[in-house]
Each structure stands twice: as C-alpha cells, then as structure tokens.
C-alpha cells in the first residue's frame, strides 16, 4: 500500500489545470484590489465617525440579504468576506500548484480536498454575489459601480 501511494502518477491536460489555477489567482488579485480600492474611495461626512465597510445609502436596494445556509446578514459584510477569502484562496491555489509537481496519489487526494473546500465556499458565496448584483442601485459613480462589479462577478467563476 505504501508503494502504491508514493508511486508517481500522470495528470492528463496538466497545462489546462495550471492555467485554470493561474486564472483563479489572477481573479483573486483583481477582486482584492478592487475591494481595497472601493473601501479607499468611501467618503465620510465631516464630524461623523467613518466606517469604511459601510456603503453610502442608496447603493443597494436593501440592507440585509439571506446568506445561503447561515441566515440573514448585512450587505457590507461582503467586503470583509472578500478581503479575507481572496488571500486565503490565493495561498490555496499556490499550494495546489506546488502539489502538482511530482504528483502521487496522496498529493492528488490532498489537492482534491483543497479544491472541494474552495468549491463549496465559492458555490455558497456565488449565490450571495448574484443577490448583490441584482440589488445594486443606480445612485453611485461609474468608478464605484465598476469596482463593485469587478469584486463580485468573478466569484461564480471561481
């Protein structure tokens, strides 16, 4: 059994797998930068405490959405979710790339588990991202709209 687990295996279409992982990494970088930029351009009124994670009034049609299985949540929570999940996804994609070198059965099982975990997370988060895009209003600048779309649209692709 030990010899079978350590025996090298051949991955068919390895360049396609590597390209898919690299595209996911590029999407993570784009989403992270767009979210940081969106937080940076948040305007605060003088004399008030500034919460960079809150969107100005009128950006979304409502303040709360259903988060898949979890329950109801605030729309600004998506910024924190994106800011935390994209670096983690980037690191997991790097791990997947490293696991593809000298592929063995053990590495393939570990790669499958990592991919399954990321897939389940982004499947659930893509449902929420679709809700956010549907709830987007028109009371925002073009730059803000583009940044929100860049940070939300790649989620179902991941």
C-alpha positions in Angstrom: 0.0 0.0 0.0 2.9 2.4 0.8 4.4 1.8 -2.6 1.1 2.5 -4.4 0.6 5.8 -2.5 4.1 7.0 -3.4 4.1 5.9 -7.0 4.2 8.9 -9.4 1.0 9.5 -11.4 0.5 11.3 -14.7 -2.0 14.1 -14.9 -3.8 14.4 -18.2 -4.1 18.0 -19.6 -1.7 19.4 -16.9 -1.3 22.8 -18.7 -5.1 23.3 -18.6 -5.1 22.6 -14.9 -2.2 25.0 -14.3 -3.8 27.7 -16.5 -7.1 27.3 -14.6 -5.3 27.7 -11.2 -3.4 30.8 -12.5 -6.6 32.4 -13.8 -8.2 31.8 -10.4 -5.2 33.5 -8.8 -5.5 36.5 -11.2 -9.2 36.7 -10.4 -8.4 36.8 -6.6 -5.9 39.5 -7.1 -8.4 41.6 -9.1 -11.1 41.1 -6.6 -8.9 42.0 -3.7 -7.5 45.1 -5.3 -11.0 46.3 -6.4 -12.3 45.8 -2.9 -9.4 47.7 -1.4 -10.0 50.5 -3.9 -13.7 50.6 -3.2 -13.0 50.9 0.5 -10.5 53.6 -0.2 -12.9 55.8 -2.2 -15.6 55.6 0.5 -16.4 59.2 1.5 -17.1 60.2 5.1 -19.1 63.2 6.2 -17.3 65.6 8.5 -17.9 65.2 12.2 -19.0 61.6 11.8 -17.0 58.5 12.5 -16.1 56.8 9.3 -16.9 53.2 8.7 -15.1 52.2 5.5 -17.0 48.9 5.3 -20.4 50.6 5.0 -21.7 51.6 1.6 -23.4 55.0 1.2 -27.2 55.0 1.3 -29.0 54.0 -1.9 -26.2 51.8 -3.3 -28.2 48.6 -2.7 -31.9 48.1 -2.7 -31.9 46.7 0.8 -29.6 46.4 3.8 -29.9 42.7 4.6 -29.7 39.6 2.5 -30.1 35.9 3.0 -26.6 34.2 3.3 -27.3 30.7 2.0 -27.5 28.3 4.9 -26.1 30.8 7.5 -29.1 33.1 7.7 -29.6 36.8 7.3 -26.6 39.2 7.1 -25.7 42.7 6.3 -24.6 43.6 2.8 -21.4 45.3 3.9 -20.2 42.0 5.3 -19.3 41.0 1.7 -16.3 43.4 1.8 -14.9 41.6 4.8 -15.6 38.2 3.3 -13.8 39.2 0.0 -10.9 40.8 1.9 -10.4 37.6 3.9 -11.2 34.9 1.4 -9.2 36.1 -1.6 -5.7 35.9 0.1 -6.6 32.5 1.5 -7.8 31.4 -1.9 -4.6 32.7 -3.5 -2.5 30.8 -1.0 -4.5 27.6 -1.5 -4.0 28.0 -5.3 -0.3 28.3 -4.7 -0.5 25.1 -2.7 -2.3 23.4 -5.5 0.4 24.4 -8.0 3.1 23.0 -5.7 1.2 19.8 -5.2 1.1 19.2 -9.0 4.9 18.7 -9.0 5.8 15.1 -8.6 2.2 14.0 -8.4 1.4 11.0 -6.2 -1.9 9.5 -5.0 -1.5 11.3 -1.7 -0.9 14.7 -3.3 -3.9 14.1 -5.6 -6.2 13.3 -2.7 -4.9 16.4 -0.8 -5.5 18.5 -4.0 -9.0 17.1 -4.3 -9.8 18.0 -0.7 -8.5 21.6 -1.0 -10.4 22.0 -4.3 -13.6 20.7 -2.8 -13.3 23.0 0.2 -12.8 26.1 -2.1 -15.5 24.9 -4.4 -18.1 24.6 -1.6 -17.2 28.1 -0.2 -17.4 29.8 -3.6 -20.6 28.0 -4.6 -22.3 29.3 -1.5 -20.8 32.8 -1.9 -21.7 32.9 -5.6 -25.4 32.7 -4.6 -24.9 35.8 -2.4 -22.8 37.6 -5.1 -25.7 37.1 -7.6 -28.0 38.7 -5.0 -25.7 41.6 -4.6 -25.5 42.3 -8.3 -29.3 42.1 -8.5 -29.7 44.5 -5.6 -27.2 47.1 -7.0 -28.8 50.5 -7.4 -28.0 53.4 -9.7 -27.1 56.0 -7.2 -23.3 55.6 -7.4 -20.5 56.8 -9.5 -19.3 54.9 -12.5 -16.0 54.0 -10.8 -17.8 52.7 -7.8 -20.1 50.6 -10.0 -17.1 49.1 -11.9 -15.2 48.3 -8.7 -18.2 46.6 -7.2 -18.7 44.6 -10.4 -15.0 43.6 -10.5 -15.2 42.4 -6.9 -18.5 40.4 -7.4 -18.6 39.0 -10.9 -15.6 36.6 -10.6 -17.0 34.9 -7.6 -19.2 32.4 -9.5 -16.3 31.8 -11.9 -14.0 30.7 -9.0 
